């Protein structure tokens, strides 16, 4: 199994595509040219691939920091247990922590509720030269909030009729903000980790059975699971309306964790390769200063 570039393109959502998640696989499928090996071989192949891509991302991170003109924002969305934490951990395992920020968005604070609904996300965008990671993101505002509209009552602002036009307005807001962020030099990649309902059940049961993972269990996981179909529709609408050239969505099959991580790792590397990053050139003045520094150091 190659995990080469032709493998990842099918998971990118073209702008204007009408998304139905039931039509997207939750597990990597065999093809005539790239058959899937048995599970152990597949896991080892994918794990080795992720290790290599993690090293490549680390090397690009160094140039990203030195270049100082660009930033990278990775957005991770998905149902509970879809693997957001593990994917971030493994794909970004080799990067310098000084040049990355990871933000996990929980329920908004009282201060955040007194601002525009996008404020808490905008204030933690990555600065130039760095990588920002959103573990959940502003898409909670058109997913969780759409499924549970009572959350809207907690936020400040004028009363609005919550209908299709309301959500269309939020999609327009998000697209405009992402275009501005992209034009300012930040590359945006958005990953929807596409998990099947049956695989989620298995993972929740495994979590409840493992003493080292029981702390992760939240009764609300079952509340959101009961609204599975509503969440699928909310994500379908969000991805359909916000996969753009400036900020594309990738729907990544998440039933197998290591192949999911491999696809994410390759997608991140592909974007970094395209950023035209370079170490700053050394001009004549700096070259002369370097020559003097070498002389002084050799004489000291």
Secondary structure, DSSP 8 states (H G I E B T S, - for coil): ----HHHHGGGB--TT----GGGS-SS----SSS----HHHHHHHHHHHHHHHHHHHHHHHHHHHHH-S-EEEEEEEESTTSSHHHHHHHHTTTS-GGGEEEEE--S--HHHHTS-TTHHHHTT---TTSEEEEES-GGGGGTHHHHTGGGGGGS-S-----SHHHHHHHHHHHHHHHHHHHHTTEEEEEEEEE--HHHHHHHHHHHHH-TTTGGG--THHHHHHHTHHHHHHHHHHHHHHH--SSEEEEEEE-SSHHHHHHHHHHHHHHHHHTT--------HHHHHHHHHHHHHHHH-
